[in-house]
Amino acid sequence: MNDPSALPGRVVLVTGASRGIGAAVAAGFAATGAQVVLAARDGAALGRQVDAIASAGGQAVALPTDVTGEESVAALLDEIRERFGRLDAAVNNAGGGGRPPTPLADWPTEDFDSSLAVNLRGTFLCMKHELRLMLAPSAGGADRAAAIVNMSSTAGEHGVAGLAGYTAGKYGVGGLTRVAALDYAAHGIRINAIAPGPVLTDQLAAAASAVQRRVAAAVPLGRIGTVEDITAAALWLCSEASSFVTGTVLTVDGGQLAGVPPFAVHRDSGEPRSQLDPGPS
């Protein structure tokens, strides 16, 4: 019986693939047999990820790209067309927060613009040129199954104090995802987004253990997410296992957006406590 989540031989683009979630997603696709294109601004970091994928027996190439520039994005997709002739799936993961949490009136306008440029405009530009290649007759025609996954955030599903630019951009990603899904459903192209909750990437991994415990305590499942959790979601959304799913934002957050329980029983003491209280250290 064929595995509907396997992607052997398919051409997959992952942006923001030099580290963190993007690097893990790229490696995950390569492990299924896909030919993976890794894109980000840091060419040296991309090269290290490609070497790691090759060492594990996967196929990958690095194409340095700035997703905020349309010429750079167009050149990336032209190179994919030249090398592979098609694009089967894309994970638009490139993004950034722009600055530490700051009340809205104190946000420098240039920082707000910068956050929108990478999180929202970058996603728009990538989808625009990815879709053109997916629809091209030379790439298999306008009715060939393909998939796009955009990386949003739980900050794009509810407000987060101090993150005006990041939150606005991620809300926009959800809107773009739904519009594009409607525009291209008739062509067999499915477009979804993932909204991760707290994930143990570089910044959180470097935080003190007490900080990590507080973050985990605010998650109903009681732990911080991993890059493997997000990779599994991206693989599923790009595979035939999710063939009836489009236009949705999939939250991968341990239950955070379901709401905050009024109390929980501490596993060690058996005493009720606030879900936001990490308890005894």
Secondary structure, DSSP 8 states (H G I E B T S, - for coil): ---TT--TT-EEEEESTTSHHHHHHHHHHHHTT-EEEEE-S-HHHHHHHHHHHHHTT-EEEE----TT-HHHHHHHHHHHHHHHS---EEEE------SS---GGGS-HHHHHHHHIIIIIHHHHHHHHHHHHHH-GGGT-TT--EEEEEE--GGGTS--TT-HHHHHHHHHHHHHHHHHHHHHGGGTEEEEEEEE-SB-SHHHHTS-HHHHHHHHHTSTTSS-B-HHHHHHHHHHHTSGGGTT--S-EEEESTTGGG---S-EE-TTT--EE-TT-----
